[in-house]
Amino acid sequence: MVRDGFIYALGLVTVGVLVGCLTAPSWALIPLALALFFLWFFRDPERQIPQTRGALVSPADGKVTAVCVVNEGGETRSRVSIFLSVFDVHVNRSPIAGVVREIRYQRGKFLNAMNQASAEQNEQNIVTVEVDGQTVVFKQIAGLLARRIVFHPKMGDRVERGQRVGLIKFGSRVDILFHPDATLRIKAGDRVQGGSTILAYLPEQPELATAGQRFVAERTR
């Protein structure tokens, strides 16, 4: 359970008790029902994290709305877009193990997260993680209802694959951009779970593969 759930729930339970005492007990049911909703909304279940080398896991729970190739910052990238409804777990996780190289907060609009324009125009937090000479970018994008984005790590921090890194409150969207030669494992329309669903396998860097082959060759001499 994310701490915010307890904070919201406690406030609503207090309101419910006061309303029930000052009016009729039945009026207390509304804030008490909302308290239960917030406890459920801010749930934070444990996940089985894949350990396969090169696996790129989903940073969020939700529905894959688009899988495409885009030009981002002058580079060709594969992009996977995931829509989070109010019924999805909103805790975000790191898609890979690596070092946080950049965190950039971009102010903007609050368009419906299903709208493709939200990827560029909405308020969002853009995080770049580097691993084995490659970079993976994931964006926490505010939606029509979302008004607060939380991200805990700082630049230079090491994050692990599937590690909890923050959350977006209420309906929202997460985009993840990565090497276009990665092997995709999902398609538009799929349901994914943060930290456990493999979106793709990143290509092995040639220089790293060569180093690994030399190491194996030396060990077998």
ROLUMZA-169824 format. One record per residue (C-alpha): residue number from 1; x, y, z. Coordinates in nm, 4 decimals. Example, Ala and Ser with C-alpha at 12.3 -4.5 7.8 and 13.67 -1.06 7.14 Angstrom:
ROLUMZA-169824
1,1.2300,-0.4500,0.7800
2,1.3670,-0.1060,0.7140
END
This chain:
ROLUMZA-169824
1,0.0000,0.0000,0.0000
2,0.1345,0.3429,-0.0970
3,0.1378,0.5823,0.1980
4,-0.0881,0.8281,0.0123
5,-0.3710,0.5757,0.0355
6,-0.3645,0.5852,0.4151
7,-0.3499,0.9672,0.4160
8,-0.6526,1.0060,0.1880
9,-0.8452,0.7303,0.3658
10,-0.7790,0.8702,0.7133
11,-0.9009,1.2139,0.6088
12,-1.2181,1.0725,0.4560
13,-1.2899,0.8494,0.7566
14,-1.2604,1.1589,0.9780
15,-1.5014,1.3458,0.7514
16,-1.7382,1.0483,0.7542
17,-1.7451,1.0334,1.1337
18,-1.8083,1.4075,1.1600
19,-2.0821,1.3991,0.8946
20,-2.2454,1.0985,1.0636
21,-2.2439,1.2707,1.4010
22,-2.3687,1.6074,1.2766
23,-2.6324,1.4759,1.0333
24,-2.7725,1.1296,0.9695
25,-2.5426,0.8212,0.9837
26,-2.6380,0.7310,0.6264
27,-2.4605,1.0438,0.4978
28,-2.1340,0.9052,0.6342
29,-2.1442,0.6211,0.3817
30,-2.0257,0.8446,0.0958
31,-1.6923,0.9561,0.2483
32,-1.6403,0.6070,0.3959
33,-1.6909,0.4502,0.0522
34,-1.4401,0.6968,-0.0927
35,-1.1943,0.6015,0.1836
36,-1.2214,0.2361,0.0798
37,-1.1702,0.3361,-0.2849
38,-0.8475,0.5222,-0.2052
39,-0.7142,0.2293,-0.0024
40,-0.7797,0.0062,-0.3037
41,-0.6497,0.2566,-0.5615
42,-0.3131,0.2991,-0.3896
43,-0.2492,-0.0752,-0.3619
44,0.1061,-0.1867,-0.4310
45,0.1239,-0.5611,-0.5012
46,0.4467,-0.7582,-0.5136
47,0.5598,-0.8677,-0.8594
48,0.7820,-1.1435,-0.9978
49,1.0640,-0.9592,-1.1788
50,1.2125,-1.1352,-1.4860
51,1.5883,-1.1878,-1.4624
52,1.6544,-1.2591,-1.8316
53,1.9402,-1.0513,-1.9724
54,1.8193,-0.7665,-2.1940
55,1.4567,-0.7937,-2.0830
56,1.2689,-0.4638,-2.0868
57,0.9734,-0.4809,-1.8475
58,0.6619,-0.2694,-1.8362
59,0.6965,0.0404,-1.6155
60,0.3243,0.0354,-1.5362
61,0.0038,-0.1660,-1.5254
62,-0.2464,-0.0971,-1.8002
63,-0.3407,-0.1501,-2.1611
64,-0.0962,-0.1143,-2.4512
65,-0.2570,0.1446,-2.6777
66,0.0185,0.1825,-2.9378
67,0.3409,0.0188,-3.0539
68,0.5218,0.2231,-3.3174
69,0.8486,0.3705,-3.4395
70,0.9012,0.7433,-3.3790
71,1.1704,1.0058,-3.4132
72,1.2601,1.1339,-3.0679
73,1.5338,1.3949,-3.0289
74,1.6708,1.3152,-3.3738
75,1.6894,0.9421,-3.3022
76,1.4714,0.6617,-3.4314
77,1.3078,0.4792,-3.1415
78,1.0483,0.2126,-3.0808
79,0.7705,0.3458,-2.8578
80,0.5222,0.1539,-2.6470
81,0.2328,0.3520,-2.4976
82,0.0435,0.2204,-2.1939
83,-0.2846,0.3672,-2.0711
84,-0.3627,0.3483,-1.6989
85,-0.7283,0.3726,-1.6045
86,-0.8423,0.4523,-1.2494
87,-0.8805,0.0755,-1.1986
88,-0.5121,-0.0031,-1.2623
89,-0.2249,-0.0103,-1.0127
90,-0.0554,0.3288,-1.0443
91,0.2843,0.2480,-0.8910
92,0.5545,0.2873,-1.1568
93,0.8622,0.0649,-1.1874
94,1.1944,0.0936,-1.3670
95,1.1879,-0.0950,-1.6999
96,1.5562,-0.1884,-1.6787
97,1.8520,-0.1969,-1.4430
98,2.0830,0.0962,-1.5048
99,2.1841,0.4478,-1.4054
100,1.9453,0.7438,-1.4160
101,2.1152,0.9880,-1.6532
102,1.8456,1.2531,-1.6867
103,1.5186,1.3570,-1.5244
104,1.3262,1.6316,-1.6991
105,0.9885,1.7636,-1.5893
106,0.7814,1.9182,-1.8664
107,0.4783,2.1275,-1.7865
108,0.1869,2.1129,-2.0275
109,-0.1753,2.0251,-2.0861
110,-0.4001,1.7618,-1.9292
111,-0.5488,1.6035,-2.2397
112,-0.7123,1.2621,-2.2226
113,-0.4227,1.0137,-2.1971
114,-0.5797,0.8080,-2.4801
115,-0.5199,1.1033,-2.7124
116,-0.1932,1.0539,-2.9067
117,-0.1207,1.4272,-2.8731
118,-0.0842,1.3780,-2.4970
119,0.2573,1.2157,-2.5556
120,0.4005,1.5544,-2.6520
121,0.1619,1.8134,-2.5088
122,0.0692,1.6860,-2.1628
123,0.2509,1.7536,-1.8386
124,0.5059,1.4759,-1.7920
125,0.8211,1.3510,-1.6253
126,1.0834,1.2224,-1.8716
127,1.3432,0.9811,-1.7337
128,1.6490,0.8478,-1.9184
129,1.8182,0.5325,-1.7885
130,2.1465,0.4052,-1.9329
131,2.2408,0.0372,-1.9449
132,2.5253,-0.1322,-2.1338
133,2.5829,0.1717,-2.3545
134,2.2138,0.2033,-2.4475
135,1.9519,0.4440,-2.3178
136,1.5889,0.3737,-2.2417
137,1.3485,0.6637,-2.1903
138,1.0212,0.6360,-2.0084
139,0.7686,0.9113,-1.9620
140,0.5188,0.9468,-1.6790
141,0.2426,1.1408,-1.8535
142,-0.0417,1.3149,-1.6739
143,-0.3933,1.2512,-1.8034
144,-0.7344,1.4122,-1.7836
145,-0.7657,1.3332,-1.4111
146,-0.4005,1.2996,-1.3101
147,-0.2604,1.6117,-1.1498
148,0.0476,1.4842,-0.9702
149,0.3471,1.2817,-1.0862
150,0.5884,1.1337,-0.8305
151,0.9410,1.0087,-0.9089
152,1.1786,0.9160,-0.6266
153,1.5305,0.8444,-0.7700
154,1.7727,1.1245,-0.8499
155,2.0168,1.1693,-1.1372
156,2.3121,0.9366,-1.0953
157,2.1171,0.6830,-0.8887
158,2.1329,0.3157,-0.9793
159,1.7928,0.1548,-1.0341
160,1.7118,-0.2137,-1.0711
161,1.4758,-0.3737,-1.3190
162,1.1251,-0.3691,-1.1717
163,1.2226,-0.1373,-0.8859
164,0.9452,0.0930,-0.7619
165,1.0352,0.4467,-0.8711
166,0.7163,0.6511,-0.8274
167,0.3534,0.6816,-0.9287
168,0.1014,0.8902,-1.1203
169,-0.2146,0.9730,-0.9321
170,-0.5343,0.8680,-1.1128
171,-0.5855,0.8062,-1.4877
172,-0.2690,0.8577,-1.6875
173,-0.0243,0.7184,-1.9431
174,0.3298,0.5863,-1.9581
175,0.5428,0.5815,-2.2747
176,0.8667,0.3895,-2.3066
177,1.1175,0.4507,-2.5871
178,1.4038,0.2169,-2.6710
179,1.6345,0.0838,-2.9446
180,1.4395,0.0146,-3.2674
181,1.6188,-0.3194,-3.3126
182,1.4773,-0.4554,-2.9871
183,1.2688,-0.7719,-3.0169
184,0.9098,-0.6858,-2.9247
185,0.7072,-0.9252,-2.7096
186,0.3775,-0.7369,-2.6938
187,0.1267,-0.5708,-2.9281
188,-0.1414,-0.3034,-2.9108
189,-0.4386,-0.4197,-2.7061
190,-0.2367,-0.6351,-2.4640
191,-0.2726,-0.5941,-2.0883
192,0.0572,-0.5547,-1.9041
193,0.1732,-0.5557,-1.5423
194,0.4396,-0.3200,-1.4134
195,0.7675,-0.4929,-1.3348
196,0.6654,-0.8385,-1.4565
197,0.5481,-0.8195,-1.8202
198,0.8357,-0.8242,-2.0708
199,0.7785,-0.5626,-2.3419
200,1.0889,-0.6388,-2.5477
201,1.4431,-0.7714,-2.5433
202,1.7089,-0.5084,-2.6045
203,1.9696,-0.5898,-2.8714
204,2.3099,-0.6883,-2.7384
205,2.5695,-0.4253,-2.8136
206,2.8356,-0.5552,-3.0595
207,3.1300,-0.4464,-2.8447
208,2.9791,-0.6177,-2.5412
209,2.9086,-0.9346,-2.7352
210,3.2659,-0.9398,-2.8640
211,3.4028,-0.8918,-2.5110
212,3.1823,-1.1744,-2.3868
213,3.2963,-1.4049,-2.6653
214,3.6620,-1.3299,-2.5844
215,3.5982,-1.4047,-2.2182
216,3.4344,-1.7394,-2.2991
217,3.7144,-1.8274,-2.5414
218,3.9819,-1.7528,-2.2817
219,3.8028,-1.9618,-2.0182
220,3.7780,-2.2629,-2.2514
221,4.1466,-2.2661,-2.3552
END
